[in-house]
Amino acid sequence: MLLLFLLLLLLLLLLLLLLLLLLLLLLLLLLLLLLLLPILLLLLLLLLLLLLLHLLLLLLLLILLLLLLLLLLLLLLLLLLFLLLLLQLLRLPLRR
């Protein structure tokens, strides 16, 4: 009976030790996470900044494209005016 009691006590002690070890491991993991958190946040911020930069570049490209289109339209309009002026100078009747 005494042997059984001692065995049970030993088992309980072992279980307690295991629990303590698990708690220590958890604490260590938490500490590691706290140490890595600023680095992870910095990486996330960098990624966000990169995305923002990419979007800004896309916006700039779109604006440049629109300006180019506007310039093309303006050149077309100038060409049309020039042709009308040429037609007027040659005095060719428009309707015949």
Secondary structure, 3 states (H helix, E strand, C coil): CHHHHHHHHHHHHHHHHHHHHHHHHHHHHHHHHHHHHHHHHHHHHHHHHHHHHHHHHHHHHHHHHHHHHHHHHHHHHHHHHHHHHHHHHHCCCCCC
